[in-house]
Amino acid sequence: MPTKDDGFIKAQLLRPFVNLAQARGHNVTSVLKTFGVSPENLHDPQKALHAEIIYGLTNMLASKSGDPYFGYHVAETVSFKDWLPTQDAFAHARTIGDFYTRFLLSVPQQASSVRHKLTVSTLNATYLVDRTVQTHQPPLQVEGFGMGLHIRTLQHLASDHWQPAMVTMETPFPEALPAMQTGIQIKRAAISGLALSFPSTWLTLSIHAQGAPQNNTPAPHRQDLSIISALRTAARPHLSDRTRTLDDHALALGIAPSRLKASLLSQNTTLARELKRLRIDVAKEMFVSSDQTVASVAHALGYTDQSHFARFFRSQTGQSPRQFRTQSSKSAP
């Protein structure tokens, strides 16, 4: 435990937030200094900071980035096997139930600001994160990070059994998530943390049998993950332009094309694949947050043929744009 008192978090858990901000070209030194944190603190395994500082610092990084979903996007860059609270679980767990048990046992070593609990009923299992302290700074970006990490982790663990319609996330901060980013049900709830519910039968699913990373797989490079996340941010305003090349995207990021290509290769992905994923994510957000027609969304994403876009959307989501919009309106908090 970082301290005997509740409300503290290991400073090194801030590193993914700082890494993403730096990858986006922001100078984080002034932000750290504002909260009395030094870069060296982020690499000290014994250094703990009060939750008030952690929440304020991450919220300010989001403000500097101009990204209301900054915490969620940080979660997209984290390596499951490299992030301290999940290291043991991914190294040794053999089932989803085993993973969550190991995860909740490891949390007290990193933070005393939350309590984790797994409850199981006949139909559903719920992973609960309960905050132990009240702060003036809202845990908005930390909550977005937690939700993004838990959703991404469960999707990975469930693998071929993943059915987003059977997963529910309850949170007091649904605004920390991009609109219907994952297809799961997001519900606003008067709770002190978050609650992720899924079918109890998933707890018995084998992890490694479903293609989870083996223990001898090299951990992804954090910098490469940050570059890919930054690519998604930089490419977002230019999705209508189909002429942009890898060189153009690298120039926008301020890195050499060879560096961007190497980062994509190290994560077993390609520029085309990342842009495809981004177009789907943006399309979902546009369908939920606006009344734009399918044709206007298609045009904004670089499609001159509405039917071509509709076929692409269905191939990636299993739903037509109209079906997705109807379902989203029904499940909106």
BELPE-V283578 format. One record per backbone hydrogen bond with DSSP energy under -0.5 kcal/mol. CO is the residue of the C=O (numbers start at 1). NH is the residue of the N-H. Records with the same first field share a line. If there is no record, write none. Layout:
CO: NH / NH
This chain:
7: 51
8: 112 / 113
9: 49
10: 13
11: 14
12: 15
14: 17 / 18
15: 19
16: 20
17: 21
18: 22
19: 23
20: 24
21: 26
22: 25
26: 28
28: 32
29: 33
30: 34
31: 35
32: 35 / 37
33: 36
38: 41 / 42
39: 42
40: 43
41: 44
43: 45
44: 47
47: 11
49: 9
50: 53 / 54
51: 55
52: 56
53: 57
54: 58
55: 59
56: 60
57: 61
58: 62
59: 63
60: 64
61: 65
62: 66 / 67
63: 66
66: 68
67: 70
69: 73
70: 74
71: 75
72: 76
73: 77
74: 77 / 78
75: 78
78: 80
79: 82 / 83
83: 86 / 87
84: 87 / 88
86: 90
87: 91
88: 92
89: 93
94: 207
95: 99
96: 100
97: 101
98: 102
99: 103
100: 104
101: 105
102: 106
103: 106 / 107
104: 108
106: 109
107: 110 / 111
110: 10
112: 7
113: 132 / 133
115: 130
117: 119 / 128
119: 126
123: 200
124: 121
125: 198
126: 119 / 128
127: 196
128: 117
129: 131 / 194
130: 115
138: 140
139: 143
140: 144
141: 145
142: 146
143: 147
144: 148
145: 149
146: 150
147: 151
148: 152
149: 153
150: 154
151: 155
152: 156
153: 157
154: 158
155: 159
158: 161
159: 162
163: 166
164: 167 / 185
167: 185
168: 170 / 197
169: 187
170: 195
171: 189
173: 176
174: 177
178: 181
184: 186
185: 169 / 187
187: 171
189: 191
192: 131
193: 172
194: 129
195: 170 / 197
196: 127
197: 168
198: 125
199: 202
200: 203
201: 204
202: 205
203: 97
205: 96
207: 210 / 212
208: 211
214: 217
221: 225
222: 226
223: 227
224: 228
225: 229
226: 230
227: 231
228: 232
229: 233
230: 234
231: 235
232: 236
235: 238
236: 239
238: 241
240: 242
241: 244
245: 249
246: 250
247: 251
248: 252
249: 253
250: 254 / 255
251: 254
256: 259 / 260
257: 261
258: 262
259: 263
260: 264
261: 265
262: 266
263: 267
264: 269
265: 268
270: 274
271: 275
272: 276
273: 277
274: 278
275: 279
276: 280
277: 281
278: 282
279: 283
280: 284
281: 285
282: 286
283: 287
284: 288
285: 289
286: 290
293: 297
294: 298
295: 299
296: 300
297: 301
298: 303
299: 302
302: 304
304: 306
305: 309
306: 310
307: 311
308: 312
309: 313
310: 314
311: 315
312: 316
313: 317
314: 318
320: 324
321: 325
322: 326
323: 327
324: 328
325: 329
326: 330
327: 331
328: 332
